[in-house]
Amino acid sequence: MGDRKETEEITDSPNAWVAEHIRQYLATGGRAGPGTNDLLPTTRGRKSGTLRRTALLHVRDGERYVLAASDAGADRHPARYLNLTARSRW
């Protein structure tokens, strides 16, 4: 999000399923996966400072994009959502 140094390493999601999905998505140029519209944002951990890439579903709403970040129905926001909103400038 603009604050990345060229030497910083980006790690994929700690969730094994998400990390594998990212690898397949990148290896196939976005053709692998369940047929959804994926976005692969890299966010900086609001506590750790680690650069982490994840996969988010997105859809268009007119001229806007709507992102979905859930934690399988948990009663709390997932870390990827909290990291994305903590540093967003929108």
C-alpha positions as a LaTeX table, in Angstrom:
\begin{tabular}{lrrr}
\hline
Residue & $x$ (\AA) & $y$ (\AA) & $z$ (\AA) \\
\hline
Met1 & 0.00 & 0.00 & 0.00 \\
Gly2 & 2.78 & 2.35 & $-0.86$ \\
Asp3 & 5.03 & 1.77 & 2.19 \\
Arg4 & 6.83 & $-1.35$ & 0.94 \\
Lys5 & 10.60 & $-1.40$ & 0.73 \\
Glu6 & 11.95 & $-3.39$ & $-2.23$ \\
Thr7 & 13.92 & $-5.70$ & 0.08 \\
Glu8 & 10.95 & $-6.70$ & 2.24 \\
Glu9 & 9.70 & $-10.25$ & 1.83 \\
Ile10 & 6.02 & $-10.89$ & 1.24 \\
Thr11 & 4.63 & $-14.04$ & 2.83 \\
Asp12 & 1.42 & $-15.76$ & 1.87 \\
Ser13 & $-1.48$ & $-16.40$ & 4.20 \\
Pro14 & $-0.73$ & $-18.65$ & 7.19 \\
Asn15 & $-3.91$ & $-20.56$ & 6.28 \\
Ala16 & $-2.66$ & $-23.58$ & 4.29 \\
Trp17 & $-5.73$ & $-23.68$ & 2.02 \\
Val18 & $-5.47$ & $-19.98$ & 1.17 \\
Ala19 & $-1.70$ & $-20.19$ & 0.60 \\
Glu20 & $-2.16$ & $-23.13$ & $-1.80$ \\
His21 & $-4.93$ & $-21.27$ & $-3.62$ \\
Ile22 & $-2.61$ & $-18.25$ & $-4.05$ \\
Arg23 & 0.16 & $-20.49$ & $-5.46$ \\
Gln24 & $-2.24$ & $-22.12$ & $-7.94$ \\
Tyr25 & $-3.74$ & $-18.77$ & $-8.92$ \\
Leu26 & $-0.31$ & $-17.27$ & $-9.62$ \\
Ala27 & 1.00 & $-20.38$ & $-11.41$ \\
Thr28 & $-1.97$ & $-20.41$ & $-13.82$ \\
Gly29 & $-2.32$ & $-16.68$ & $-14.38$ \\
Gly30 & $-5.57$ & $-16.59$ & $-12.44$ \\
Arg31 & $-7.24$ & $-19.54$ & $-14.16$ \\
Ala32 & $-7.05$ & $-21.94$ & $-11.18$ \\
Gly33 & $-9.50$ & $-21.99$ & $-8.37$ \\
Pro34 & $-13.20$ & $-22.28$ & $-7.76$ \\
Gly35 & $-14.17$ & $-19.85$ & $-10.54$ \\
Thr36 & $-14.49$ & $-16.81$ & $-8.33$ \\
Asn37 & $-13.20$ & $-13.30$ & $-8.84$ \\
Asp38 & $-10.12$ & $-13.27$ & $-6.67$ \\
Leu39 & $-8.00$ & $-10.33$ & $-5.66$ \\
Leu40 & $-4.58$ & $-10.95$ & $-4.07$ \\
Pro41 & $-3.93$ & $-7.93$ & $-1.85$ \\
Thr42 & $-0.77$ & $-7.57$ & 0.19 \\
Thr43 & $-1.32$ & $-5.92$ & 3.54 \\
Arg44 & 0.99 & $-5.03$ & 6.38 \\
Gly45 & 0.11 & $-6.66$ & 9.70 \\
Arg46 & $-1.13$ & $-3.97$ & 12.04 \\
Lys47 & 0.66 & $-5.67$ & 14.96 \\
Ser48 & 3.52 & $-7.66$ & 13.37 \\
Gly49 & 4.40 & $-5.32$ & 10.51 \\
Thr50 & 4.74 & $-8.40$ & 8.27 \\
Leu51 & 3.76 & $-8.07$ & 4.62 \\
Arg52 & 1.23 & $-10.81$ & 3.94 \\
Arg53 & $-0.61$ & $-11.74$ & 0.75 \\
Thr54 & $-4.10$ & $-13.23$ & 0.91 \\
Ala55 & $-6.96$ & $-14.00$ & $-1.45$ \\
Leu56 & $-10.23$ & $-12.10$ & $-1.29$ \\
Leu57 & $-13.39$ & $-12.48$ & $-3.32$ \\
His58 & $-14.48$ & $-9.32$ & $-5.08$ \\
Val59 & $-17.45$ & $-8.25$ & $-7.18$ \\
Arg60 & $-18.31$ & $-5.03$ & $-8.99$ \\
Asp61 & $-21.02$ & $-2.71$ & $-7.80$ \\
Gly62 & $-21.27$ & $-0.14$ & $-10.55$ \\
Glu63 & $-17.93$ & 1.68 & $-10.47$ \\
Arg64 & $-16.95$ & 0.28 & $-7.06$ \\
Tyr65 & $-15.42$ & $-3.01$ & $-6.03$ \\
Val66 & $-16.86$ & $-4.90$ & $-3.07$ \\
Leu67 & $-14.44$ & $-7.16$ & $-1.18$ \\
Ala68 & $-15.46$ & $-10.10$ & 0.98 \\
Ala69 & $-13.30$ & $-11.21$ & 3.90 \\
Ser70 & $-14.92$ & $-13.70$ & 6.24 \\
Asp71 & $-13.69$ & $-16.13$ & 8.83 \\
Ala72 & $-16.05$ & $-19.02$ & 8.10 \\
Gly73 & $-18.91$ & $-17.48$ & 10.06 \\
Ala74 & $-16.89$ & $-16.54$ & 13.14 \\
Asp75 & $-18.20$ & $-13.76$ & 15.37 \\
Arg76 & $-15.07$ & $-11.66$ & 14.79 \\
His77 & $-13.43$ & $-10.04$ & 11.78 \\
Pro78 & $-10.53$ & $-11.96$ & 10.24 \\
Ala79 & $-7.02$ & $-10.49$ & 10.53 \\
Arg80 & $-6.87$ & $-9.83$ & 6.77 \\
Tyr81 & $-9.90$ & $-7.54$ & 7.07 \\
Leu82 & $-8.51$ & $-5.72$ & 10.10 \\
Asn83 & $-5.11$ & $-5.26$ & 8.40 \\
Leu84 & $-6.71$ & $-3.99$ & 5.20 \\
Thr85 & $-8.94$ & $-1.45$ & 6.94 \\
Ala86 & $-6.27$ & $-0.31$ & 9.42 \\
Arg87 & $-4.10$ & 1.18 & 6.68 \\
Ser88 & $-6.61$ & 1.96 & 3.97 \\
Arg89 & $-6.79$ & 5.44 & 2.54 \\
Trp90 & $-10.18$ & 5.16 & 0.89 \\
\hline
\end{tabular}
